[in-house]
Amino acid sequence: MSATLSRRSARKQAFLALYQSDLNVRPVDDVVKLWLSYRGTLDEYALAVVRGVENDREELDAILEEVSAGWPVHRMSTVDRTILRIALYEMLYVDDVPPEVAMSEAVEIAIGFSGEESPAFVGGVLRGAAELQRGKVESG
């Protein structure tokens, strides 16, 4: 089902699939099926991230709400919301991706796909999420 891509390319695939799902209010499984019918493959890491973000969306959104300083998740642009969910998922659940790498990659995707203020917004929200997680680990 999948060719192996770099993690960066796989993240872009995950971003595109999750963005399409969110924008068109379609189940992610429908988007994955369409992707496979048009493109033939979806990287295994991309698919794992897509499924993980979908499964943990409520928890991810709750954390994003907590750290986004007055920007409810539903009011964020679909692009930024998708980027943030992917990066936060990686920060919380992907053991071999350091949080700094997830944050850096998210900022890079924001530079390529979103508005000029988005990289700073994405970076700031993710730094807040990293600090929140560090606080939970230290106090837990």
N, C-alpha and C positions, 0 to 999 in steps of 0.2 A: 504494500500500500504506500510505501514511503521511501523516497530517496533521502539520504542523510545530508542535511545542509549544515552550514555553520549555525550556531545558536542565534547569531544576529539575523540571519535570513529566516530562520524558523520563527523568531519573535515577530518579524514583519508579517509572515503568514498568519500567525496567531492574531496579530493586531487586525489584519484585513478581515479575517473570518469573524472575529468578535465584533468589530465595528459594523460589519454588514448585518449581523444578527441584531445588534442594539438599534441601529438606525432604522431597519425595516421591521422591527418588532417581530422577528421570526425566531423560532427555536434554533438553537445552535446546531442541532442534529440536521435540520433542513439545510442550513448553510453549508455544513460539511459535505453533505450528499451532493449539493450543487457544485461545490468546489471540485470534488472528485470527478463528477461527470464532465466538467469543463477542462480541468487541468490534469486529471489523472492521478495526481499524487498530492499528499499533504505530509509534510515532515512529521515524524513520530513525536519529536519534542514539541512542535507546534500543536499537534493534536492533544498531547498531554496538557499543555498550558490552556488550550481552549476548554477542554473538559474540566480542568481544575478551577479555572475562573468561573465557569458556569456553575459548578457544584458549590463553590464557596462564595458566590456573589454577595449574598446577604451579609456575611461576616466582613468581606472586603469593603463593601459599601459603608458598613457601620464604622469601620476604622477610618475610612476616608472622610466620612462626615465629622468624626471626632477631631481630625487634624487639619481640615481644610479651611479653618478660620472664616466662617460665614458663607461658605460656598457649598450648599447642599449638593449632593451627587447628582440629583435630577436636573440641576441648573447648570452643571458643567457642560461644556461642549461634548458631543458624542466622541470626538477624537480624543480629547484629554481624559475623559472618563475611562475610555477603553485602555489607553496607555497606562493610566494609574492602576487600574485593576490588574493588568498583566504584571507590572513591576511589583506591586504589593504581593501578589500571589507568589512570585519568585522569591521575594524577600522572606516570606513566611514559610513556604512549603518546599522549595527546591534547595536541598542541602548543598549541592555543589555550585551554587551561584551566590557569591558574596553579595550582601545588600548593596555595597558600593557599585558593583557591576550592574545589578538590576536598575539602580538609580541612573547610572550613566547611560545605559542603553535606552532607558525611557526618555531621557532628555534628548538623545540622538533621534529617536523616532518623532518626538515632538518638533524638533528642528525641521525634519523632513516632511511632516504631514499636518502641522498645525500652524496657528498664528504666531506672530513674532513675540508675544508675551507668554506664550504657552511653555517654552522651555523653562523659564524662571518659575512659573506657577507649578509645573510638574515637579521640578527639583525641590521646591520649597515644601510642597505637600509630602513628598516622599522622605525628605529629611525629617519632617515632623513625625511621620509614621515610624521611621527608624528610631528616633528618640523615644517614642512611646513604647516600642517593643523593647528597647534596652531597659527602660524603666521597669517594665513588667518582669523582665528576666532578673534584674538586680533585686527587685523587691519580692519576687516570687520564690 
